[in-house]
């Protein structure tokens, strides 16, 4: 049986930095890797993934909605891992402050944009950040990506989600 794992991720920017979390070693997905802020969408949040995104941001960083500006859905990534389809809603926002509060989820750190691609991170996060930074984040559209994996090459095929 194939199951669905809906998730949200937020990449929060402040000046020339992006807030990243080095995931705790006890995490089921991508332990010890650098990632955006996020987690699973709860059942009551399924129709409004932005609520899940805001909840995860607050739980992991202490930032509240009023501490952010321009929180926008920019990417939806679909992938299959064994018998699970992962659906990831990826938001970008700007933080109005740099003060953050760590949680048990991992180590939080503001990373310079020019250094972020040097981090070890999940492939989908790397591909989203690469696309976003290549396009300088200027495009307000939402992109849908399907992640393909073969032993020698991991990539996302991006498609513009029309309005």
N, CA and C atoms as a LAMMPS dump frame, in Angstrom:
ITEM: TIMESTEP
0
ITEM: NUMBER OF ATOMS
489
ITEM: BOX BOUNDS ff ff ff
-5.0000000000000000e+02 5.0000000000000000e+02
-5.0000000000000000e+02 5.0000000000000000e+02
-5.0000000000000000e+02 5.0000000000000000e+02
ITEM: ATOMS id mol type element x y z
1 1 1 N 0.834 -1.173 0
2 1 2 C 0 0 0
3 1 3 C 0.89 1.252 0
4 2 1 N 0.543 2.226 -0.818
5 2 2 C 1.269 3.49 -0.87
6 2 3 C 0.609 4.468 0.092
7 3 1 N 1.417 5.105 0.927
8 3 2 C 0.91 6.102 1.865
9 3 3 C 1.375 7.489 1.436
10 4 1 N 0.771 8.52 2.04
11 4 2 C 1.093 9.915 1.743
12 4 3 C 1.686 10.572 2.976
13 5 1 N 2.79 11.312 2.785
14 5 2 C 3.4 12.074 3.874
15 5 3 C 3.412 13.55 3.449
16 6 1 N 2.409 14.347 3.877
17 6 2 C 2.411 15.781 3.568
18 6 3 C 3.283 16.544 4.57
19 7 1 N 4.093 17.46 4.051
20 7 2 C 5.045 18.198 4.885
21 7 3 C 5.119 19.658 4.439
22 8 1 N 5.61 20.508 5.318
23 8 2 C 5.915 21.884 4.953
24 8 3 C 7.364 22.17 5.296
25 9 1 N 7.929 23.103 4.573
26 9 2 C 9.276 23.614 4.846
27 9 3 C 9.248 25.11 4.62
28 10 1 N 9.98 25.83 5.446
29 10 2 C 10.108 27.276 5.261
30 10 3 C 11.583 27.636 5.214
31 11 1 N 11.935 28.428 4.223
32 11 2 C 13.25 29.036 4.167
33 11 3 C 13.049 30.502 4.526
34 12 1 N 13.642 30.9 5.648
35 12 2 C 13.459 32.241 6.183
36 12 3 C 14.729 33.04 5.928
37 13 1 N 14.56 34.18 5.288
38 13 2 C 15.693 35.026 4.918
39 13 3 C 15.734 36.276 5.79
40 14 1 N 16.954 36.753 6.017
41 14 2 C 17.174 38.011 6.718
42 14 3 C 18.473 38.584 6.167
43 15 1 N 18.376 39.696 5.457
44 15 2 C 19.564 40.254 4.82
45 15 3 C 20.147 39.262 3.84
46 16 1 N 21.417 38.964 3.989
47 16 2 C 22.108 38.022 3.096
48 16 3 C 22.175 36.609 3.671
49 17 1 N 21.329 36.325 4.679
50 17 2 C 21.371 35.027 5.352
51 17 3 C 20.058 34.272 5.222
52 18 1 N 20.169 32.95 5.344
53 18 2 C 19.015 32.054 5.368
54 18 3 C 19.086 31.262 6.676
55 19 1 N 17.97 31.176 7.384
56 19 2 C 17.923 30.404 8.621
57 19 3 C 17.821 28.92 8.274
58 20 1 N 18.778 28.155 8.773
59 20 2 C 18.814 26.71 8.527
60 20 3 C 18.873 25.987 9.871
61 21 1 N 18.457 24.732 9.85
62 21 2 C 18.52 23.904 11.049
63 21 3 C 19.309 22.641 10.736
64 22 1 N 20.277 22.341 11.589
65 22 2 C 20.985 21.062 11.477
66 22 3 C 20.163 20.07 12.288
67 23 1 N 19.506 19.175 11.566
68 23 2 C 18.539 18.278 12.176
69 23 3 C 19.186 17.366 13.221
70 24 1 N 18.476 17.185 14.302
71 24 2 C 18.922 16.313 15.376
72 24 3 C 19.192 14.913 14.842
73 25 1 N 20.136 14.221 15.446
74 25 2 C 20.476 12.865 15.03
75 25 3 C 19.36 11.858 15.312
76 26 1 N 18.387 12.222 16.15
77 26 2 C 17.284 11.299 16.449
78 26 3 C 16.114 11.439 15.467
79 27 1 N 16.183 12.355 14.504
80 27 2 C 15.096 12.566 13.547
81 27 3 C 15.005 11.401 12.556
82 28 1 N 13.787 11.042 12.185
83 28 2 C 13.563 9.941 11.245
84 28 3 C 14.057 10.298 9.845
85 29 1 N 13.742 11.505 9.384
86 29 2 C 14.137 11.939 8.045
87 29 3 C 15.38 12.825 8.114
88 30 1 N 16.383 12.48 7.381
89 30 2 C 17.606 13.28 7.199
90 30 3 C 18.285 13.717 8.509
91 31 1 N 18.545 12.777 9.417
92 31 2 C 19.222 13.156 10.664
93 31 3 C 20.61 13.732 10.394
94 32 1 N 20.941 14.789 11.123
95 32 2 C 22.265 15.394 11.023
96 32 3 C 22.485 16.273 9.798
97 33 1 N 21.476 16.425 8.946
98 33 2 C 21.631 17.261 7.753
99 33 3 C 21.019 18.635 7.991
100 34 1 N 21.511 19.611 7.248
101 34 2 C 20.987 20.964 7.301
102 34 3 C 19.73 21.044 6.444
103 35 1 N 18.725 21.748 6.933
104 35 2 C 17.448 21.815 6.224
105 35 3 C 16.752 23.139 6.533
106 36 1 N 15.671 23.371 5.799
107 36 2 C 14.792 24.479 6.132
108 36 3 C 13.994 24.111 7.378
109 37 1 N 13.196 25.045 7.843
110 37 2 C 12.378 24.847 9.034
111 37 3 C 11.08 24.154 8.61
112 38 1 N 10.702 23.072 9.279
113 38 2 C 9.45 22.446 8.882
114 38 3 C 9.194 21.109 9.506
115 39 1 N 8.142 20.475 9.006
116 39 2 C 7.749 19.176 9.519
117 39 3 C 6.459 18.713 8.884
118 40 1 N 5.805 17.806 9.555
119 40 2 C 4.593 17.174 9.028
120 40 3 C 3.378 18.077 9.168
121 41 1 N 2.468 17.911 8.235
122 41 2 C 1.184 18.603 8.289
123 41 3 C 0.23 17.726 9.099
124 42 1 N -0.372 18.306 10.117
125 42 2 C -1.34 17.577 10.934
126 42 3 C -2.668 17.469 10.181
127 43 1 N -3.482 16.499 10.554
128 43 2 C -4.741 16.231 9.859
129 43 3 C -5.609 17.485 9.738
130 44 1 N -5.722 18.26 10.81
131 44 2 C -6.588 19.442 10.794
132 44 3 C -5.992 20.591 9.971
133 45 1 N -4.727 20.466 9.547
134 45 2 C -4.06 21.497 8.753
135 45 3 C -3.998 21.144 7.266
136 46 1 N -4.478 19.978 6.905
137 46 2 C -4.26 19.455 5.565
138 46 3 C -4.722 20.392 4.46
139 47 1 N -5.849 21.068 4.638
140 47 2 C -6.352 21.976 3.608
141 47 3 C -5.671 23.343 3.649
142 48 1 N -4.913 23.614 4.685
143 48 2 C -4.237 24.907 4.834
144 48 3 C -2.795 24.683 5.29
145 49 1 N -1.924 24.25 4.365
146 49 2 C -0.548 23.934 4.767
147 49 3 C 0.221 25.128 5.33
148 50 1 N -0.213 26.354 5.012
149 50 2 C 0.475 27.519 5.575
150 50 3 C 0.338 27.547 7.099
151 51 1 N -0.787 27.057 7.626
152 51 2 C -0.953 26.982 9.077
153 51 3 C 0.084 26.03 9.681
154 52 1 N 0.295 24.903 9.019
155 52 2 C 1.304 23.951 9.489
156 52 3 C 2.688 24.586 9.429
157 53 1 N 2.943 25.328 8.368
158 53 2 C 4.236 25.994 8.211
159 53 3 C 4.47 26.985 9.355
160 54 1 N 3.475 27.8 9.651
161 54 2 C 3.605 28.778 10.748
162 54 3 C 3.781 28.082 12.1
163 55 1 N 3.056 26.983 12.307
164 55 2 C 3.202 26.231 13.558
165 55 3 C 4.622 25.698 13.702
166 56 1 N 5.137 25.101 12.616
167 56 2 C 6.492 24.546 12.658
168 56 3 C 7.54 25.65 12.877
169 57 1 N 7.372 26.777 12.217
170 57 2 C 8.307 27.897 12.406
171 57 3 C 8.329 28.305 13.87
172 58 1 N 7.148 28.446 14.475
173 58 2 C 7.085 28.848 15.878
174 58 3 C 7.688 27.794 16.793
175 59 1 N 7.356 26.516 16.556
176 59 2 C 7.883 25.446 17.406
177 59 3 C 9.397 25.344 17.329
178 60 1 N 9.96 25.525 16.143
179 60 2 C 11.394 25.293 15.963
180 60 3 C 12.255 26.531 16.17
181 61 1 N 11.672 27.735 16.035
182 61 2 C 12.496 28.958 16.098
183 61 3 C 12.018 29.986 17.105
184 62 1 N 10.764 29.887 17.532
185 62 2 C 10.178 30.905 18.395
186 62 3 C 9.623 32.089 17.617
187 63 1 N 9.869 32.127 16.3
188 63 2 C 9.331 33.221 15.49
189 63 3 C 7.826 33.055 15.325
190 64 1 N 7.124 34.165 15.414
191 64 2 C 5.673 34.17 15.241
192 64 3 C 5.335 34.83 13.908
193 65 1 N 4.082 34.699 13.5
194 65 2 C 3.653 35.231 12.206
195 65 3 C 3.986 36.714 12.07
196 66 1 N 3.816 37.499 13.152
197 66 2 C 4.101 38.932 13.07
198 66 3 C 5.603 39.243 12.982
199 67 1 N 6.457 38.239 13.18
200 67 2 C 7.905 38.414 13.026
201 67 3 C 8.345 38.202 11.58
202 68 1 N 7.41 37.81 10.71
203 68 2 C 7.721 37.46 9.322
204 68 3 C 7.005 38.399 8.361
205 69 1 N 7.589 38.552 7.181
206 69 2 C 6.89 39.258 6.11
207 69 3 C 6.962 38.407 4.845
208 70 1 N 5.953 38.559 4.023
209 70 2 C 5.891 37.898 2.713
210 70 3 C 6.063 36.382 2.781
211 71 1 N 5.395 35.73 3.705
212 71 2 C 5.402 34.269 3.736
213 71 3 C 4.569 33.782 2.556
214 72 1 N 5.234 33.156 1.585
215 72 2 C 4.556 32.749 0.362
216 72 3 C 4.949 31.338 -0.046
217 73 1 N 3.96 30.596 -0.512
218 73 2 C 4.218 29.289 -1.098
219 73 3 C 4.932 29.51 -2.423
220 74 1 N 6.094 28.883 -2.577
221 74 2 C 6.865 29.056 -3.817
222 74 3 C 7.105 27.748 -4.556
223 75 1 N 7.095 26.618 -3.826
224 75 2 C 7.395 25.321 -4.434
225 75 3 C 6.522 24.234 -3.814
226 76 1 N 6.17 23.267 -4.638
227 76 2 C 5.558 22.024 -4.175
228 76 3 C 6.396 20.914 -4.807
229 77 1 N 6.957 20.056 -3.971
230 77 2 C 7.822 18.985 -4.469
231 77 3 C 7.174 17.646 -4.151
232 78 1 N 7.109 16.796 -5.171
233 78 2 C 6.582 15.444 -5.026
234 78 3 C 7.704 14.445 -5.241
235 79 1 N 7.76 13.456 -4.367
236 79 2 C 8.75 12.392 -4.55
237 79 3 C 8.182 11.098 -3.997
238 80 1 N 8.781 10.017 -4.417
239 80 2 C 8.371 8.709 -3.907
240 80 3 C 9.574 8.057 -3.258
241 81 1 N 9.369 7.636 -2.034
242 81 2 C 10.388 6.913 -1.281
243 81 3 C 9.769 5.571 -0.9
244 82 1 N 10.158 4.524 -1.6
245 82 2 C 9.608 3.19 -1.374
246 82 3 C 8.087 3.234 -1.561
247 83 1 N 7.325 2.925 -0.531
248 83 2 C 5.863 2.913 -0.634
249 83 3 C 5.235 4.169 -0.043
250 84 1 N 5.944 5.27 -0.13
251 84 2 C 5.449 6.529 0.42
252 84 3 C 5.618 7.642 -0.607
253 85 1 N 4.557 8.405 -0.821
254 85 2 C 4.643 9.604 -1.651
255 85 3 C 4.77 10.785 -0.705
256 86 1 N 5.827 11.558 -0.894
257 86 2 C 6.071 12.741 -0.064
258 86 3 C 5.651 13.983 -0.852
259 87 1 N 4.809 14.772 -0.212
260 87 2 C 4.304 15.999 -0.806
261 87 3 C 4.761 17.134 0.106
262 88 1 N 5.65 17.971 -0.425
263 88 2 C 6.275 18.998 0.396
264 88 3 C 5.895 20.385 -0.122
265 89 1 N 5.253 21.186 0.743
266 89 2 C 4.891 22.561 0.434
267 89 3 C 6.006 23.458 0.989
268 90 1 N 6.671 24.193 0.101
269 90 2 C 7.852 24.952 0.513
270 90 3 C 7.578 26.444 0.389
271 91 1 N 7.733 27.114 1.515
272 91 2 C 7.468 28.546 1.643
273 91 3 C 8.779 29.309 1.802
274 92 1 N 8.755 30.551 1.382
275 92 2 C 9.848 31.485 1.648
276 92 3 C 9.267 32.683 2.371
277 93 1 N 10.028 33.247 3.297
278 93 2 C 9.592 34.418 4.059
279 93 3 C 10.821 35.234 4.44
280 94 1 N 10.567 36.438 4.866
281 94 2 C 11.615 37.308 5.382
282 94 3 C 11.352 37.524 6.861
283 95 1 N 12.403 37.387 7.658
284 95 2 C 12.29 37.602 9.098
285 95 3 C 12.587 39.061 9.408
286 96 1 N 11.776 39.624 10.282
287 96 2 C 11.971 41.01 10.689
288 96 3 C 12.966 41.114 11.837
289 97 1 N 13.41 39.97 12.352
290 97 2 C 14.412 39.962 13.418
291 97 3 C 15.304 38.737 13.274
292 98 1 N 16.467 38.785 13.904
293 98 2 C 17.418 37.667 13.823
294 98 3 C 17.419 36.814 15.095
295 99 1 N 16.778 37.294 16.14
296 99 2 C 16.747 36.549 17.389
297 99 3 C 15.832 35.338 17.247
298 100 1 N 16.382 34.166 17.531
299 100 2 C 15.638 32.919 17.417
300 100 3 C 15.839 32.106 18.691
301 101 1 N 14.957 31.162 18.926
302 101 2 C 15.02 30.312 20.113
303 101 3 C 15.095 28.863 19.663
304 102 1 N 16.162 28.194 20.02
305 102 2 C 16.35 26.795 19.624
306 102 3 C 15.349 25.887 20.318
307 103 1 N 15.073 24.776 19.666
308 103 2 C 14.218 23.741 20.238
309 103 3 C 15.009 22.434 20.213
310 104 1 N 14.376 21.363 20.574
311 104 2 C 15.031 20.058 20.542
312 104 3 C 15.117 19.467 19.144
313 105 1 N 14.689 20.23 18.135
314 105 2 C 14.677 19.727 16.761
315 105 3 C 16.057 19.738 16.116
316 106 1 N 16.952 20.58 16.625
317 106 2 C 18.283 20.66 16.047
318 106 3 C 18.923 22.012 16.301
319 107 1 N 20.047 22.246 15.658
320 107 2 C 20.834 23.477 15.825
321 107 3 C 20.434 24.496 14.755
322 108 1 N 19.978 25.664 15.19
323 108 2 C 19.596 26.737 14.28
324 108 3 C 20.773 27.659 14.017
325 109 1 N 20.895 28.107 12.767
326 109 2 C 21.994 29.02 12.445
327 109 3 C 21.634 29.825 11.198
328 110 1 N 21.962 31.111 11.238
329 110 2 C 21.84 31.952 10.048
330 110 3 C 23.064 31.686 9.185
331 111 1 N 22.838 31.247 7.946
332 111 2 C 23.913 30.904 7.013
333 111 3 C 23.884 31.916 5.864
334 112 1 N 25.042 32.442 5.51
335 112 2 C 25.099 33.354 4.375
336 112 3 C 24.647 32.644 3.103
337 113 1 N 23.883 33.342 2.269
338 113 2 C 23.398 32.756 1.018
339 113 3 C 24.547 32.181 0.197
340 114 1 N 25.684 32.88 0.193
341 114 2 C 26.817 32.436 -0.619
342 114 3 C 27.429 31.137 -0.094
343 115 1 N 27.136 30.772 1.164
344 115 2 C 27.702 29.566 1.772
345 115 3 C 26.707 28.414 1.916
346 116 1 N 25.421 28.687 1.711
347 116 2 C 24.402 27.689 2.025
348 116 3 C 24.533 26.421 1.176
349 117 1 N 24.963 26.549 -0.073
350 117 2 C 25.058 25.366 -0.936
351 117 3 C 26.244 24.464 -0.56
352 118 1 N 27.092 24.901 0.355
353 118 2 C 28.209 24.074 0.835
354 118 3 C 27.761 23.091 1.914
355 119 1 N 26.549 23.28 2.45
356 119 2 C 26.055 22.442 3.539
357 119 3 C 25.579 21.087 3.022
358 120 1 N 25.67 20.088 3.885
359 120 2 C 25.089 18.785 3.572
360 120 3 C 23.603 18.859 3.918
361 121 1 N 22.748 18.717 2.9
362 121 2 C 21.31 18.849 3.119
363 121 3 C 20.546 17.836 2.283
364 122 1 N 19.264 17.631 2.592
365 122 2 C 18.456 16.715 1.784
366 122 3 C 18.433 17.177 0.323
367 123 1 N 18.431 16.237 -0.618
368 123 2 C 18.472 16.61 -2.039
369 123 3 C 17.369 17.583 -2.459
370 124 1 N 16.145 17.385 -1.974
371 124 2 C 15.06 18.274 -2.394
372 124 3 C 15.296 19.698 -1.9
373 125 1 N 15.85 19.863 -0.706
374 125 2 C 16.14 21.204 -0.188
375 125 3 C 17.232 21.867 -1.03
376 126 1 N 18.254 21.095 -1.377
377 126 2 C 19.337 21.616 -2.211
378 126 3 C 18.8 22.086 -3.568
379 127 1 N 17.934 21.268 -4.171
380 127 2 C 17.409 21.61 -5.498
381 127 3 C 16.492 22.83 -5.449
382 128 1 N 15.685 22.95 -4.397
383 128 2 C 14.816 24.123 -4.245
384 128 3 C 15.657 25.375 -4.035
385 129 1 N 16.609 25.322 -3.121
386 129 2 C 17.45 26.501 -2.865
387 129 3 C 18.25 26.885 -4.098
388 130 1 N 18.76 25.905 -4.805
389 130 2 C 19.517 26.184 -6.021
390 130 3 C 18.634 26.916 -7.038
391 131 1 N 17.419 26.431 -7.24
392 131 2 C 16.486 27.065 -8.177
393 131 3 C 16.134 28.476 -7.704
394 132 1 N 15.815 28.622 -6.437
395 132 2 C 15.427 29.92 -5.871
396 132 3 C 16.567 30.938 -5.998
397 133 1 N 17.77 30.534 -5.616
398 133 2 C 18.912 31.457 -5.667
399 133 3 C 19.313 31.775 -7.102
400 134 1 N 19.194 30.805 -8.007
401 134 2 C 19.487 31.063 -9.424
402 134 3 C 18.53 32.079 -10.02
403 135 1 N 17.287 32.072 -9.532
404 135 2 C 16.282 33 -10.039
405 135 3 C 16.164 34.235 -9.156
406 136 1 N 17.068 34.348 -8.195
407 136 2 C 17.15 35.473 -7.274
408 136 3 C 15.852 35.718 -6.5
409 137 1 N 14.993 34.716 -6.452
410 137 2 C 13.759 34.823 -5.689
411 137 3 C 12.802 35.874 -6.206
412 138 1 N 13.06 36.382 -7.412
413 138 2 C 12.236 37.466 -7.948
414 138 3 C 10.899 36.994 -8.485
415 139 1 N 10.809 35.751 -8.869
416 139 2 C 9.615 35.247 -9.52
417 139 3 C 8.593 34.832 -8.461
418 140 1 N 7.43 35.505 -8.397
419 140 2 C 6.448 35.182 -7.346
420 140 3 C 5.609 33.951 -7.643
421 141 1 N 5.863 33.279 -8.767
422 141 2 C 5.061 32.126 -9.136
423 141 3 C 5.367 30.914 -8.261
424 142 1 N 4.471 29.946 -8.34
425 142 2 C 4.644 28.681 -7.631
426 142 3 C 5.109 27.644 -8.643
427 143 1 N 6.165 26.922 -8.284
428 143 2 C 6.683 25.856 -9.132
429 143 3 C 6.364 24.512 -8.496
430 144 1 N 5.997 23.555 -9.341
431 144 2 C 5.787 22.183 -8.893
432 144 3 C 6.947 21.363 -9.435
433 145 1 N 7.548 20.579 -8.576
434 145 2 C 8.666 19.747 -8.996
435 145 3 C 8.43 18.297 -8.664
436 146 1 N 8.811 17.437 -9.594
437 146 2 C 8.801 16.013 -9.317
438 146 3 C 10.244 15.564 -9.245
439 147 1 N 10.57 14.948 -8.136
440 147 2 C 11.947 14.522 -7.897
441 147 3 C 12.151 13.143 -8.49
442 148 1 N 13.164 13.024 -9.324
443 148 2 C 13.53 11.728 -9.881
444 148 3 C 14.884 11.338 -9.306
445 149 1 N 15.016 10.088 -9.029
446 149 2 C 16.267 9.611 -8.444
447 149 3 C 16.728 8.383 -9.205
448 150 1 N 17.969 8.418 -9.608
449 150 2 C 18.622 7.211 -10.067
450 150 3 C 19.989 7.223 -9.391
451 151 1 N 20.697 6.132 -9.407
452 151 2 C 21.946 6.062 -8.645
453 151 3 C 22.969 7.139 -8.983
454 152 1 N 22.959 7.673 -10.199
455 152 2 C 23.996 8.62 -10.592
456 152 3 C 23.522 10.059 -10.645
457 153 1 N 22.212 10.275 -10.629
458 153 2 C 21.738 11.636 -10.815
459 153 3 C 20.405 11.836 -10.104
460 154 1 N 20.347 12.853 -9.251
461 154 2 C 19.101 13.243 -8.616
462 154 3 C 18.735 14.609 -9.176
463 155 1 N 17.495 14.767 -9.58
464 155 2 C 17.088 16.049 -10.122
465 155 3 C 15.6 16.271 -9.888
466 156 1 N 15.193 17.523 -10.045
467 156 2 C 13.789 17.885 -9.984
468 156 3 C 13.422 18.484 -11.323
469 157 1 N 12.323 18.035 -11.87
470 157 2 C 11.762 18.635 -13.075
471 157 3 C 10.773 19.708 -12.618
472 158 1 N 11.079 20.981 -12.912
473 158 2 C 10.245 22.091 -12.459
474 158 3 C 9.208 22.453 -13.518
475 159 1 N 7.999 22.721 -13.043
476 159 2 C 6.901 23.182 -13.901
477 159 3 C 6.198 24.33 -13.199
478 160 1 N 5.872 25.348 -13.956
479 160 2 C 5.149 26.48 -13.401
480 160 3 C 3.702 26.08 -13.164
481 161 1 N 3.203 26.341 -11.956
482 161 2 C 1.809 26.056 -11.639
483 161 3 C 0.986 27.255 -12.08
484 162 1 N 0.222 27.088 -13.115
485 162 2 C -0.569 28.192 -13.674
486 162 3 C -1.719 28.555 -12.75
487 163 1 N -2.08 29.836 -12.804
488 163 2 C -3.215 30.322 -11.993
489 163 3 C -4.507 30.118 -12.724
